[in-house]
């Protein structure tokens, strides 16, 4: 949509605690007939909320989110036709957001600029076709708000005594208000949202209020979530309430050490009347809160947790006969929901909250099943390609890449392409194509995908492997020391070479789909070279260098071995899993692929043993410890209830929940035979003591549901496909059966019992 921008980005002449209000009052031109339509285009260098004649224009929050501000700032468009009056007042409230607040763990902020800016263009259309445009310019005025401090990491401070809505009404004047000035900003950088806005999506009541051993008042909302607490309170004017947030308790008190330098604290000064507070210029990751300064008895109904995140539609469901496994899957959902807040972040609570590329590279298939994330991740991929094109083809550790402005930690070395993390440039668009069937995402991202592989090709050693620059490797291997999460068992060259082989194969396949024959041959040749180099350098008599679960998982899952070597590798992988007591021994690189590698090589029973293990480290161990989201570390909380001593730990990280993709396809038995589920595979593979599972998905072609039950050795399967859909039913010991739309049922007796998890 091409818009003739007449507005300019403006800033208040005074800082006003970096939370100014801005207003413009004008007369609607009545000479052109009735108003037929009015649209407000809205953006900011910071975050912005807007009113027209005292009415909020939208329920969206944290607009315009976080993009690569150097080249792209998004704007939202709202229909405000019903709000226009003969004299109209447009009001804006600004906050620091990602543009002006702290980002990263250096303690610094305002990486993108030192002045917050607002942008609004109101277009009023009349019966005769004429248009009146009123936009932000030097004629606006600015004044103080009730917000005295705001930061995404540290929280928000609001003084209710300073509140009032007179500034949103015609005729308002105040000596506290000053002028504004225009900011030098290239308006061609304004782009409409591709992804969805951020909104409140659910509310949770207080589950418990109690006094801690130290005498502090604590509340529990029963669920680790991302957002803020809505407060309703009555007290004396000038009284202050302080709310601190945390994900866990330790020794009966709020466990704030994992927050590092993030204060995660909201402060409210009361007006003396009935006050309601929502700190919409911040967000917190929390389950628990500590309340101080509350006037009188704190009643549970006075506090409500408000969960916020990008507006996403749930499309995939999964449940089984095992309550613990169901809770784990629900933890995956909650972890994704909280971290899909405008960008796919690593965590929502500490002084980080960055769009780490490795996390989403691992988790994208799970995300694409649970929710419709097509537009959300396409929006993020635009920023990835922009950052990459301005950084010599390097895909950064995080997108948007704010780390390029900070004092990059020396342990990360000189910035360069990094396996799994940079591979997000290839794996994420390929995942979206497989999930939703639209080649457009591949066409739009192909240059970025190709650029990544070409960049890494230039980094290969003379032996043809990728082993010469910094790598995260199998990050957070459970055997790594708490203070050195990169010290994994898996050889980093093996991990890196396997990952770039997978990327080269995907880019070759993408080129073929898009009819790019020269590029297809180019990347097929790169892939062949990597295959040969991997085998000649890292495979000897079937053993893969470093002989650990992750290297075998990647080699098998990525198709890097001959049939004989793959059989050996599968057996060795099963042996290593058994030697570890069926406890997890993989990190970020191996965890998404180990269950598939075992399944592919005939060790489904071992995959289930890993899945159903409850001792630490395992997927279910955090659930036994009361987790309601997936943890960053396998042992973020130790069995004695103390927090992992490492400097880096989070209780809301989705990456290790990537196994949910295997749950959907193998346990649930629902997978695509063609991209976008134009054809589906119904192939449940029971095990682990499960006696029932049900999986459903709203695909681009309609809804698919698979349910199975197991009684003794009798497996009953029911599949339901929407009109026009078709697929294959694959059951143990049976030939494949073609199925069409409607309900299909079948029963088969299994050879040997799969009901016993041991």
Buried (B, 14 or more C-beta within 10 A) or exposed (E): EEBEBEBBBBBBBBEBBBBBBBBBBBEBBEEBEEBEEBBBBBBBBBBBBBBBBBEEBBEBBBBBBBBBBBBBBBBBBBEBBEBBEEEBBBBBBBBBBBBBBBBBBBEEBBBBBEBBBBBBBBBBBBEEEEBBEBBBBEEBBBBBBBBBBBBBBBBBBBBBBBBEEEBBBBEBEEEEBBEBBBBEBEBEBBBEBBBBBBBBBEEBEBEEBEEBEEEBBBBBBBBBBBBBBBBEBBBEEEBEBBBBBBBBBBEBBBBBBBBBEBBBBBBBBBBEEEBEBBBBBBBBBBBBBBBEBBEEEBEEEBBBBBBBBBBBEEBBBBBBBBEBBBBBBBBBBBBBBBBBBBBBBBBBBBBBBBBBBBBBBBBBBBBBBBBBBBBBBBBBBBBBBBBBEBBEBBBBBBBBBBBBBBEBEEEBEEBBBBBBBBBBBBBBBBBBBBBBBBBEBBBBBBEBBBBBBBBBBEBBEEEBBBBEBBBBBBBBBBBBEEEEBBEBBBBBBBBBBBBBBBBBBBBBBBBBBBEBEEBBEBBBEBBBBBBEBBBEBBBEEBBBBBEBBBBBBBBBBBEBBEEEBBBBBBBBBBBBBEEBEBBBBBBBBBBBBBBBBBBBBEBBBBBBBBBBBEEBBBBBBBBBBEBBBBBBBBBBBEEEBEBBEBEBBBBBBBBBBBBBBBBBBBBBBBBBBBBBBBBBBBBBBBBBBBBBBBBBBBBBBBBBBBBBBBEEEEBBBBBBBBEEBBBBBBBBEEEEEEBEBEEBEBEBEBEEEBBEBE
